[in-house]
Structures are given as structure tokens and as C-alpha cells.
């Protein structure tokens, strides 16, 4: 999973559309609280990146119950990023 509140933070700070910024801002606090409580309800959380893991750990410490927090692990996506790296200069 992704840390949705992290996406809302980015959207509220930098979306070119005012409506997107407003919607993200409105949903940010309750999403942070919800995500902070997730770790206590599951045996383990799998996330897409170390950035998501760090954000969810912080939210769990702030909004959850630390004594009930479970492991949050990064599940590698299996794509060889060096092989599929983008070419900074297009062929021409």
C-alpha cells in the first residue's frame, strides 16, 4: 500500500488545481489519524517504498498505540530499475 496522507500532503502543497489542493487539505488530518491506527489492526503492513514506511511509522507513533504496532515492511516491486532506467536524452 501507499501512505495516502503523504500523497495528500504533496497534492495540497503543489497541485496546480485549486480544487485538488482543497480536497487534499480537507482529507489530510482524518487520513493521517486513520493510517496511524492501521498498524495495530494487522499482523504486518506491506508498503511500496521506504518513504511510505517512514511516514506510516511516524503516523503510528503519533496516532496509534505504540504497544500494538506491528511491523511495516517494504515489498520490492520486482522491476529492475537499472535495466528499465529512463534515457535522459531522447534519441534524435
C-alpha positions as CSV (number, residue, x, y, z in Angstrom):
1,X,0.0,0.0,0.0
2,X,1.0,3.6,-0.2
3,X,0.8,6.2,2.5
4,X,-2.2,8.1,1.2
5,X,-1.7,11.0,3.6
6,X,1.8,11.5,2.1
7,X,0.1,11.9,-1.3
8,X,-2.4,14.3,0.2
9,X,0.4,16.4,1.7
10,X,2.1,16.7,-1.7
11,X,-1.2,17.4,-3.5
12,X,-2.2,20.1,-1.0
13,X,1.2,21.8,-1.3
14,X,1.8,21.6,-5.1
15,X,-1.2,20.7,-7.2
16,X,-1.8,23.2,-10.0
17,X,-5.6,22.8,-9.5
18,X,-7.1,24.7,-6.6
19,X,-9.9,22.1,-6.2
20,X,-7.4,19.3,-5.8
21,X,-5.4,21.3,-3.2
22,X,-8.6,22.0,-1.3
23,X,-9.8,18.4,-1.3
24,X,-6.5,17.1,-0.2
25,X,-6.3,19.6,2.6
26,X,-9.8,18.7,3.8
27,X,-9.0,15.0,3.9
28,X,-5.4,15.2,5.2
29,X,-6.0,15.1,9.0
30,X,-8.5,12.3,9.1
31,X,-6.4,10.2,6.7
32,X,-3.4,10.7,9.0
33,X,-5.4,9.5,12.0
34,X,-6.8,6.5,10.1
35,X,-3.4,5.5,8.8
36,X,-1.8,6.0,12.2
37,X,-4.1,3.4,13.6
38,X,-3.7,0.8,10.8
39,X,-0.6,-0.9,12.2
40,X,-2.5,-2.0,15.4
41,X,-5.1,-3.9,13.4
42,X,-3.0,-6.1,11.1
43,X,-0.2,-8.6,11.7
44,X,2.0,-6.8,9.2
45,X,1.8,-3.9,6.7
46,X,3.5,-4.1,3.3
47,X,4.3,-0.8,1.6
48,X,5.7,0.2,-1.7
49,X,8.7,2.3,-0.6
50,X,10.9,3.1,2.4
51,X,9.4,6.6,2.3
52,X,5.9,5.2,2.8
53,X,7.2,3.0,5.7
54,X,8.8,6.0,7.4
55,X,5.7,8.1,7.0
56,X,3.4,5.3,8.4
57,X,5.8,4.6,11.3
58,X,5.6,8.3,12.2
59,X,1.8,8.3,12.0
60,X,1.6,5.1,14.1
61,X,3.7,6.7,16.8
62,X,1.6,9.9,16.7
63,X,-2.0,8.5,16.3
64,X,-1.8,4.8,17.1
65,X,-0.9,2.7,20.1
66,X,2.8,2.0,20.0
67,X,2.3,-1.1,22.2
68,X,0.1,-2.6,19.5
69,X,2.1,-1.6,16.4
70,X,3.1,-4.3,14.0
71,X,5.9,-4.5,11.5
72,X,5.8,-2.3,8.5
73,X,7.9,-3.8,5.6
74,X,8.8,-2.6,2.1
75,X,7.9,-5.1,-0.6
76,X,10.1,-4.6,-3.6
77,X,8.2,-4.2,-6.8
78,X,10.4,-6.6,-8.7
79,X,11.3,-4.3,-11.6
80,X,15.0,-4.0,-12.4
81,X,15.3,-0.2,-12.3
82,X,18.8,-0.1,-13.8
83,X,17.6,-2.1,-16.8
84,X,14.5,0.0,-17.3
85,X,16.1,3.3,-16.5
86,X,14.9,6.3,-18.5
87,X,17.2,7.8,-21.1
88,X,17.7,11.5,-20.1
89,X,18.4,12.4,-23.7
90,X,15.9,11.2,-26.3
91,X,17.2,9.6,-29.4
92,X,17.5,12.1,-32.1
